[in-house]
Amino acid sequence: MELLILKSDREYIRFKDDNYLLVRLEKASVFPFDQMDVVQQHESRLKEKEFCNISIKKLVITEEDL
């Protein structure tokens, strides 16, 4: 599975109640690829709010038997 996620320096972004929070990976907001336009809008807003080094990343999740 591949998802989109936003990153600021070493932390990730969580969107909650119209706010942007810096969080660890397990708390970050993720989006399917068909919402790239939404992710790009968030990226623009984060840059306007002066978050540092904002980038869109592809998060790849795999499932394996133990």
Stockholm file with secondary structure:
# STOCKHOLM 1.0

chainA/1-66         MELLILKSDREYIRFKDDNYLLVRLEKASVFPFDQMDVVQQHESRLKEKEFCNISIKKLVITEEDL
#=GR chainA/1-66 SS CEEEEEEETTEEEEEETTEEEEECGGGSCEECGGGHHHHHHHHHHHHHTTCSSEEEEEEECCCCCC
#=GC SS_cons        CEEEEEEETTEEEEEETTEEEEECGGGSCEECGGGHHHHHHHHHHHHHTTCSSEEEEEEECCCCCC
//
